[in-house]
Amino acid sequence: PKDTLNVGIIGAGGFCKIKLLPIISKVAKTSIHSIIDTDQANALNTARQYSSSIIGNDHRKLLMNENVHATIIATPHHLHAEQ
């Protein structure tokens, strides 16, 4: 639906899984659309837990996806500027 905010996640590490995703998942009219992580198994397991429709390991594809309305970069700090 057009009234749903689709969120993409880049980096599904400990902080993201323990702090960010539980909060985002409780926000009304918000969907965790995509999970991007260098560890494919982690991305898949996290996506299953939050009913995410897309997983991957290339953050550039997520940033180009017109269906993603907001992106959270939750990778290590030294990677933020590049991403």
C-alpha angles and dihedrals in degrees: 000000000000092000093062120097109221111209126198121204123208109194119019099201130141098288092048094048096043101038114013107037096049090052095045092047090059096052111107117246092012126122128192094227103173139019118198120186136149089235104071094195090053091048091050095047092046092047091052091050092052099033092244114174099209134043131176148133101241112086091191091068090053091050090052094049109109091202092065110086100180133019128205116203106207099162124118111298096250090063098052099088093052093047 
